[in-house]
Amino acid sequence: MLGQMQDWPLLVSKFLTHAETNHPKREIFSMLPEGGEFSYDNERMAKRARQCAQALGRHGVALGDRVGTLAWNTHRHVEIWFGASGMGAVTHTINPRLFPEQLIYIINHAEDKVLFLDVTFVPLIEKIADHLTTIEKYIVMVGKDHMPETSLPNAVAYEEFIGAEDGEYTWPAFDENTACALCYTSGTTGNPKGVLYSHRSNFLHTLVALAGDTLGVTAKSVILPVVPMFHANAWGIPYAAAGSGAKLVLNGPHHEPDVLHRLMMEHGITVTAAVPTVWLGMLKYLEATGKDTGKMEIVTIGGSAAPRSMIQTFQDKYGVRVNHAWGMTETSPLGSLGSENAAIQDLSDEEKLDVQCKQGRSVLGVEMVIKDDEGKILPRDGETSGRVMVRGPWVIGSYFKHAGGEILDEDNWFDTGDVACIDEHGYMQITDRAKDVIKSGGEWISSIDLENAAVSHDAILEAAVIGLPHPKWDERPLLLVILEEGKSVTFEEMNAFLTTKVAKWWLPNDMVVVEDIPHTATGKISKKDLRDRFKDYSFPDA
Ligand code: AMP
């Protein structure tokens, strides 16, 4: 027997209609890549999103066509998101930090029909435009007055593109399983692979993002998603803002701590989210200037492990609650988040901090287990570690165009490539990426735990640990550190410090002070590059 409720397809255009109807005057503020700032409200944003949909339709974009965006977080980018997906096309957010060859591969593989790009990326795309085989039109995200001279074929200024439309447009209804957005993720081997979200998956993901224990977004929130829209849907925040009535503040191309801080103060930001490197810079800035975090209540940190010292400083010094979250492009991205549950609420502050350093509990809608290499589900005892496997309505089923073939096991679990343990209360703790774990004498050493321990030393600004070949132990850890300005620490001092934090046999066999630590296009430490850089290194005791 079927239920007898309405069939109301879960489409992302519904967020926009909700925002426009119920929070019409709620503000959206944006910094602009061409310079300056802009602010308006949901009502005007929704109208311009409809104009964008109309313009795309007029230029031949139809259901299922891919619409590329190469852009920072701006109001125009939000309009395109809603406009393109809302009309049934697929918004393909492209990471501008990728190498030109990767951009060419991704754009051609996605078969983007049009490309929206920030004015700052025009020179980059001009250089590769001859290789982009499917793009029929380039739309530069500026008004006519900022439109540059360009060799890009069929280029038009965004304001002209949408300005020709009247916004009298009704969002079409279609199957909620229709593709909505596309985001490529680069693995360590092979070409980047596309993760193709559906309207249904993004809609359900947003409902959970808005749950009380998740990002902390309410109708009263003022939210700054520092995390870029090209990085796993900005963790769903633009949808969550429209769905809740929160004010959205967009930092455009600016990631400098002083600019982010100004936005925090001027707009009274209450909720924000980004990878640890952004917060590392911010905490340093606050320390140096003696400034505070204003009205900030909650910061979500994810994408890489949030160091204990970072969580502690935010909470103890600035009174900002930290949500340590885990996820990946393949999980839309919310997988788990470390809000308190009843079992830990009465623990001491130190014990709570231990829990917060973990990557959190699965959110409703994401099933999570850890399995050994034989596929056996391992106990939730907080010690046994295995491969993190997930499944759920916003977890990937297969990559775009079936790249990589079948990716689920016989019970539909997706192997995340992360290694973790899960405790009795459901808190998962990543110990490593499967490929970064250091295999020493048949045992595993967690490079992430070692890094976290090392950065809690006050002479260390950033730390990375890689496993390198060792004749006796197979692999041993090498610690690479960037020092805080004017501070120093010897290898012996560091190991004496680490002895209080990790098992003795985990201690690095050497430490090298470096000027920089390479990061991937999504802000993670690039272990691949570090292993390449140190491929000729040999340990003093080898
Ligand atoms: P991406 O698809 O680029 O977002 O990368 C996803 C990967 O980032 C995950 O599989 C993890 O390895 C890593 N990651 C995400 N969040 C965390 C976290 N809180 N702690 C440690 N690693 C994380």
Boltz pocket constraint, residues with backbone or C-beta under 6 A from the ligand:
constraints:
  - pocket:
      binder: B
      contacts: [[A, 185], [A, 232], [A, 301], [A, 302], [A, 303], [A, 304], [A, 305], [A, 306], [A, 324], [A, 325], [A, 326], [A, 327], [A, 328], [A, 329], [A, 330], [A, 333], [A, 359], [A, 416], [A, 417], [A, 418], [A, 430], [A, 432], [A, 433], [A, 522]]
      max_distance: 6.0
